Each structure stands twice: as C-alpha cells, then as structure tokens.
Amino acid sequence: MTKIAPQPGIMDIALYQGGASHLEGVSEVVKLSSNENPFGPSEAAIDAYRREALNLHRYPSTDHAELRAAIAEVHKLDADRIICGVGSDEVIHFLCQAYVGQGDEVIHTEHGFAMYRISTLAAGGIPVEAGETNRRVDVDKILASVTDRTKLVFIANPNNPTGTMLPAKKVKRLAEALPEGALLVLDGAYADYVDGFDGGAKLVDARDNVVMTRTFSKLYGLGGLRVGWGYAPRDVIDVLNRIRGPFNLSNVALAVAEAAVRDQAYADKCRAENTRLRAWLIDALAAHGVPCDKSEANFVLARFDSPEEAKACDAFLRQHGLIVRLVAGYKLPECLRITIGDEPACRRVAHTIGLFKGRA
C-alpha cells in the first residue's frame, strides 16, 4: 500500500451510487431510478449529435460562447455571467474548490443532494447538515446553522429527492440573512419542470451573494452527455473560469446542448406531459394508501408505513421489472423515489404497487 496519503476529507467520501438500470434475469426492465426524461432528447438535439460526428478530430471551444449565448437568449440572461460544466455537478465542484478550504463550513439540508457533501469533503471543508421540516427546506434551521466559517449554503429548488419547493419569498429571506462572505447556491436541476420558474435568476441579478446552477440532464434528456451550467455575479464567474479546464465540454456536448435549449417547443411538451402524469401517479398511489408530497419535479417520493415496507415494495417492484430508488441514504428509509416515466410506465408502477399493498 502506498504511503502517500490523500488530502483530509477524501477518505470520508462514500462512493456515489447511481440508479440501477439492470435486473438479473429480467429482459423488459423499466428504469425509474435516475429521474431521466422518458421521451429522450429532441429530434433537433439528435440531429446535432449526428452532424457533430464529423468534427470529432477538432478541439472544442474553450469559452463555450455559442452555448452560453443560446442559454442567455432563451432564459433572458447575461451570457458573460454563465459558466458551463460537465453537468451541474462540476459547477458545484468548482464552487467548493474555489471558495472552501480546510476548516471552512458548507451547509446543506437534511434531505439534500449527496454531491454537496461530496464536493465539500473533496475541498477539505466541513459539511454541516441543517434540518428540514416535513421534508421541506427550513430557512430558520439553515440560518441557525450559520457560523463565521460558513462559505456556501446549498439548497436544491425543487429538492431532490423530496420534490418539494421553497417559495421565492423564503429564498430571498435566506439570501438577505446570510453573512457577508457566504454564497447561497440555488441548485435548479429540476427548475425546468416548474412552469414559468426562473430558477432564481432574478435573485442572482439582484444580489452579489447568490449563484444558480442548472442542467441539461433532466428535462432536455441529455444525461448521457453531461452538460450543466451556472449563473452568478461576474466576479464569481471570473473565479470559477480560472479553475475550469479549458476543454471540459466536447464539441458534441456543446452542439447538442445548444440545439436542445433552442427547441423550447419540445421542452414545453415534455414539461406538460410530466405535469399531467405526475398528478395522475400521485392520485393513483394515494388510492392505494401510499401518500406523496406535492412534487414540482419529474419524480415523486412515495411514503410507506415503515422502512421494512418500503424495502419489501422495492423488492416486489423489481420482481416485476420495475426499478425505483430506495432513499435511506437521504435519511428517508420509509420512502421510494419514483421517476415519472411515460404513461405505460406510470400505469404499470401504480398497478404493481396496488398489487403489493393488496397482499397485506
């Protein structure tokens, strides 16, 4: 074994486990464990992918100017205040790398996305968990966790894995109450599923202590290409670009993401279908005695009577070729996170959970 030791915090990171996609002995599997768009990318994005195959020998741009311009045009933002990354995960990692050092603290919420803790530990920082109230972000509990060592505060809005959302008024109150030298990071991976929601962009424009991250992995169906972006004050973007690798996104990723964001008709269609099917699935599960909080994302958090029942239902679903996500690692052992699939998938999962509950 090598005697070279890693930086403090690295060995405290538990390896991230993605959603399963295969079941041994089952040929027709429905994957509802990774919050993927069941309709895939738009035809415009697929066409861009095919065209870009001819340019695989060329290096990509270092400034992502065309993609940033497209994002800015669609979302009515300042392109110079946008940074692109390998998924929004990389932008989150940049923020920790740039602003967090040994002994600095980063706040995340009780049921918040696992990457906040991982990126904090990788930077040598100390993750601080703020409690939630009924699976919802609680501003007062976050503020009670703030110290003079707090550098970043992460909240996902809507949140993963709960699907719940913090109202704009409360987000603003949180930003206003943070001490000087602390940044509020609004993770908007699921913001595209909320009709008319800007993900916090107006708050970023109004203040100097707020950053927003977004992704193409969810609504736009580009999880396999890993493209995300952030919007922040100019001085923050300048800092992040100094540690961003010059060729962190490929030609293919840049071209396809640009085509995807410009195809808003397809995005609107996917959003509408998700909204319709999400409401249907919540009602169907409730009819089987499985409640869900109101979700604003492309998944629901199904609550069972006990951790044992949740595990048993997960096993039963797997026997029927349905893969969902156990979320005990997010301190929700009695819950299953279920991606909103297409209509046949939603009906199949509701029917199977009905069968499971009917056995009791």
N, C-alpha and C positions, 0 to 999 in steps of 0.2 A: 504494500500500500504506500502511495506517495506520502511524503512528509510535508508537502506543500498544502497549507490549509486555505480553504476558501474564505472570503470576507465574512465577517459576522452577519448572521441572519440568513445566509444562503441555505444552510442545512436545516433551518426551521421551516422551509417551504415544503409543503406537501405537494406532490406532483398533481397537476390539474388533470381531472378525468373528464373527457368529453362524453357526449351522449353516445350510448351504444347504437350500433347500426345493423348487427347481425345476430341471429339466434341459431344455435346449432340444431340442425335437423328440421328447420322451418324454411321453406322456399319463398313463400309470399309474405314478406315482413313489411309492416307499416311502421316507419320510424317517426315517432312523435316525441323525441327526446332532446332535440337540439334547436328548437324554435326556428326551423328553416321554412322558407316560403314554399308551400306545396306545389305552387304553379311554376316555380323556377324563374329564370330571368326572362326579360322581354325578348321578342324577336330582334329588336334593334340591338340589344346587347349581344345576342348570339351572332348576328351578322358582323358586328365589330370584332368579335373574337376570331371569326374566320378570316377577316381581312388582315388582322394584325399578325396572323401566322406567317405572312410573307416578310415580316420585319424582325424575325427572331434573332437575326445576326446583328441588329443595331442596339446600341445602348439606349436606355430610356432618358428622357429629360431629367435634369436634376432639380428643376424648380416646380414641376407639375403644373405649369402655368395654364394649360388648356383645361385640365380638370378643375383647377381652382376657379377659373373663370366661369365654367359651366355651373359649378355649385353656387357661386356667388350670384349668377344670373337667375337661377331657379329660386333660390332662397332669399334673394334681395339682400346680400351681404357684401362686405368689402373683401375682395379677393386677396388683398395683401395681408389680411388677418386670418387667413386659412392655412392650415398645415395638413398634409396628407400622410397617412401611415399605413402600415401593414395591419389592417383592422384598427378599430378604435383602441384595441388593447395596446398597440405600440404607442399611440399618443398618450395613453395613461402611463405607460412605462417611461416615456420621455419626461413627463411632468414629475414623476418621482425621482428620476435620475438627475434632473436639473435643480430641483428645489428641496430635496430631502437628503440629509446626511446623518451620520452617527448620532443617535440620541434624539433626533427630531421625531415629532409625532404626526401621524396621519389618521384622521378619523374616518371610519366607515360605519355603516349601520348594521344592526344585528343580523338582518337577513340580506345584506348587500352582496353584490357580485364578488366572487372569490379573487378576481385579479387585483382588486385594490390592496388586499393584504399581501398577495404575492409580490407585486411591484414595490410595495413599501419595504418588505423584508429584503428584496434584492438590492435596494438602495442603501440598506443599513439602517433604515428607520424603524420606528416602533408603531405597529398598528394599534389603534385604540378603537374599541367597539362601543358604539352608542346604542342603547336600547331602542326598540321600536314599540309602538302601541297598537295592538291588534293588527300586526303585520303591516303597519304603516309607518313611514318615516316620521319621527317626532322631533321638531325643531328644538324644543326646550331641552330634550335629553342630549341632543348634539351640542348645544351651547354649554350645557353643564359639563361636557367632556373636554371643552377647550381649555388649553393652558398656554403659557407663554412659549411653549415649544411646538405648538401646532403650526404646521406649514400648509397642509392640504386637508380639505374636507370633501369626501366623495359621496354624492348621492346619485343613484340611478332613478330617472324620472321619465316614464314609468319604471318601476323597480323590477328587477329580476332576482328571485323567482316568484315574487308575490303578485306582480301585475298591477299593484296599487300605485296611485299617483299623488304627489304633493301639489296642492294648489299654488298658483303663481304668487299669490299674496304671501304665503308662508315661505316660499323660496326667497322672495325679496327680503322678508324679515330676517332670514338666516344670513343672507349676504350682507345686510346692513349691520348685523350684530357681530360679525367676525372681527377679530382684532387686526390691526394693521400688520401686514406681513404674512397673512394667511389667505390662501386662494380657495374659493369654492368651485369645485369641478362638477358640472352637471352632465352626467353620462346619459346621452339621449339615444342609446342603441335602439330603443323601441319608440322613440318620439314620432317616427313616421306613421305609426299606426293610430295616432290621435289626430283626427281631422282638424285642420286649422291651427295646430300647435307648432310653435316655432322652436321648441326645444330649449328655450331660454335665451335665444339670440338677442332679443331686445334688452334683456338684463345685462348681457355681455357688453352691448353697445353703451349702456347707461353707466356702467361701473368699471373700475380698474382691477377688481379682485374676483372676477367670475370668468370661468372657462367652460366651453361647451364641447362635448365630443359626440360624434355621430358615426354611423356605419352604413356600408352597402351590403352587409351580410344578411340582413333580415328582410325588410320589405322588397328590396331590389333583387333578392335571390342570388347574391354573389358571394356566399360564404366560402366557396371553394377558391376564390381569387384573393381574399383577404385585403379589402380596401376600406379604410376608415378616414375620418378627418376630424379636425378640431377647429374651433373658432375662439379667438381670445384677443385681449389687448395687444397692440403692436409690440410692446416690449417683451411680452411673454412669447409671442411667435418668434421674435428675433432670438431669444434664448433657446427655444426648442429646436429651431433650424440649425443651430450650431452643433447640436449633438445628433441630429438626424443624419443617417447615412445618405450619401448623395444619390444612390441608385436604389432606394429602399422599395420602390414600386416598379414593376416591369412595364414594358410597352403594352403588353396585353391587358394588364390590370388597369392601367391609365385609360386606354381607349375604351374598354368595355364599361368602366365606371362612368365615363363621360356620356356614352350612349345611353346608359341606364338612367342617369339623372335627368337627361333631356326628354326621356319618354315618360312624361308625367301622366299621360292617359293610361298607360299600363299600371303605373303606381297607384293611381286612383282606383282602378278596377280591383287590384289586389287588396287594397285597404277596405274597400266596400265589402268584398267577399269575406274578409277576415272578420269585420264587424258583424256581419249577418250570422256567420257560422259560430262565432264566439258566443253571441247571445243565445243561439239555439242550443249549444252544448251546455252552457251554464244552466239553462232551464231543464234540459234533459237529465243532467246529473242531479239537480235538486229533486227532481221527481223520483229518483232512485235513493234519496236520502243522503246524497253527497253534496254538501254545500261548497260554493266557491265565493271568494270575494269578487266584487266587481273588478274586472280586469280591463286595462287600457292597452294591453299588448297583444301579441299573437300566441298567447298561451293562457291557460287557466291553472290555478292552484287548487286542486281538489282536496278537501279535508275529510279525513276518516276519523273514526271514533278512537283510534289508538295507533301507535307505531306498528303494532303487530298486524292490525287490519290493513294498513297501508302496504306493508311488505307482502302480505298474502294477496292483496289485489294486484300488486305489481307482478307477482309470480303467475297469477291467473291470466292476466293480460298477455304475458309472454307466451304462455301455453297456446294462446290464440293468435300469435304472430303480431302482437302489438307492443311496441317498445315506448314506454314513457320514462319519466325521470324521477327517481327517488331523491328527495332533497333533505335528508337527515344532515348532510354536511352543511346545510344552511340553517341548522337548528329548527328544522320543520319536519321532524321524524314521522309525524302523523299525516303527512301530505304527499301527493304526487303532482308534479308539474306536467301538464299535458299540452303539447303544441296543438294549435288549431290547424288541422290538416284540410284536405279538400272535403266535400260533402260526404262521399262514401266513407272516408276515414273517420269523420266525426260521428257518423251514424253507427259505424262498427264499434268504436270505442265506447259510446254510450250504451249500446246494446250489451256489450260484453261486461261492462261494469254492472249493468242491471242484472245480468245472469249471476254475477259474483254475489251481489247483495241478496239476491233471491235464494241463495243456498242456505242462508242463516236460519 
